[in-house]
């Protein structure tokens, strides 16, 4: 329904293009945007997991003045291995 409204609005901007062609352009543009967003999510989550596996601290803990409970002991155990 939203794509239909966008097609009608876009028809005013490009009056020589048919509704079907505008619908296709908008659909493929939104599909490309969705693919990019999913790809970026996968990349960012993999980077965050890698940082945590290498001993980094989760950035949400920077709001607190201490490390999470047990994190220091876990880091020491990882250093010894």
C-alpha positions in Angstrom: 0.0 0.0 0.0 2.8 2.4 0.8 4.6 1.5 -2.4 1.3 2.4 -4.2 1.2 5.8 -2.6 4.9 6.3 -3.4 4.2 5.4 -7.1 1.3 7.9 -7.3 3.5 10.6 -5.8 6.4 9.7 -8.0 4.2 9.9 -11.1 4.0 13.7 -10.5 7.8 13.9 -10.5 8.3 11.7 -13.6 5.1 11.9 -15.7 6.5 10.1 -18.8 7.1 6.8 -16.9 4.4 4.3 -16.5 3.0 3.1 -13.1 4.4 -0.4 -13.6 7.9 1.0 -14.3 7.8 3.3 -11.3 6.6 0.4 -9.1 9.5 -1.7 -10.3 12.0 1.0 -9.6 10.7 1.7 -6.1 10.4 -2.0 -5.4 14.0 -2.8 -6.5 15.3 0.3 -4.7 13.6 -0.9 -1.4 14.9 -4.4 -2.0 18.4 -3.1 -2.5 18.2 -1.0 0.7 16.9 -4.0 2.7 19.8 -6.2 1.4 22.3 -3.5 2.3 20.9 -3.1 5.8 20.9 -6.9 6.4 24.5 -7.1 5.1 25.7 -4.3 7.3 24.0 -5.9 10.3 25.8 -9.2 9.7 29.2 -7.4 9.2 28.8 -5.3 12.4 27.7 -8.3 14.5 30.6 -10.3 13.3 33.0 -7.5 14.2 31.5 -7.1 17.6 31.7 -10.8 18.3 35.4 -10.8 17.2 36.2 -7.9 19.5 34.5 -9.7 22.4 36.4 -13.0 21.6 39.7 -11.0 21.6 39.1 -9.7 25.1 37.4 -6.4 24.4 34.7 -5.1 26.7 31.1 -4.7 25.4 30.6 -1.0 24.8 27.4 -0.9 26.7 29.4 -1.5 29.9 31.3 1.8 29.4 28.3 3.6 31.1 29.3 1.9 34.3 32.3 2.6 36.4 33.3 -1.1 36.8 33.7 -4.2 34.7 31.0 -6.8 34.6 31.1 -9.4 37.4 33.5 -12.2 36.6 35.0 -10.5 33.5 38.4 -9.9 35.0 38.6 -13.5 36.1 37.6 -14.7 32.7 40.2 -12.4 31.0 42.9 -13.8 33.3 41.8 -17.3 32.5 42.0 -16.6 28.8 45.5 -15.0 29.1 46.8 -18.1 30.9 45.6 -20.3 28.1 
